């Protein structure tokens, strides 16, 4: 009898997930671990990283998760994250870039340069730096997956109050396409997930607002926010052999919001 490889099986892989101590990132870490991957849970708070990793490890017989704090906007943190993983497990096969910065809402004419630079420093420069650190190893092994969390605000829609965040996410979408073209022949697949409103702590002010929810639900065929496990399912696919022919794409994870809005 011929054995069939499970395209979602990540046994033997090592995945680093930034912004993964809660919400969508944590759901993705849990699902990747459940499919055999060793996962590195990372966020700015060390206690949260350790707690999340311990929770994942408690569900499995082996040490499948490691908690390593990292502020994506700081070079020393990024290098420590990568060095720690390489010392512990010797490789990085999957990089899921979910950490993000967005603390300002308002008109573009009132967007301070310092705030704009901070958004770019974390969301664009920080993510580029992490990719640059892990790509050589992926190329040497002939296999790698890079998945970035962006946003429908950057990929498909404009916003009257979110210019800095939208611009940074659009830049990441573009960078993902460049990585896909540059490294596709080496076995690397790079894609982005662009969520709409999800029921996470970061988006709480949106999905808890009756006014915002009413507008969103009215224009969405799936009239509700997304849930973290729904993000995790797509992340698992993009991190696996199951998406071996999917490269350089930004997938709007939005229940149909962007296509319905255009009708």
Buried (B, 14 or more C-beta within 10 A) or exposed (E): EEEEEEEBBBEEBBBBBBBBBBBBBBBBBBBBBBBBBBBBBBBBBBEBBBBBBEBBBEEEEEEBBBBBBBBBBBEEBBBBBBEBBBEEBEBBBBBBBBBBBBEBBBEBEEBEEEBBEBBBBBBBBBBBBBBEBBBEBBBEBEBBBBBBBBBBBBBBBEBEBBBBBBBBBBBBBBBBBEBBEEBEEBBBBBBBBBBBBBBBEEBEEBBEEEEBBEEBBEBBEBBEBBEBEBBBBBBBBBBBBBBEEBBBBBBBBBBBBBEBEEE
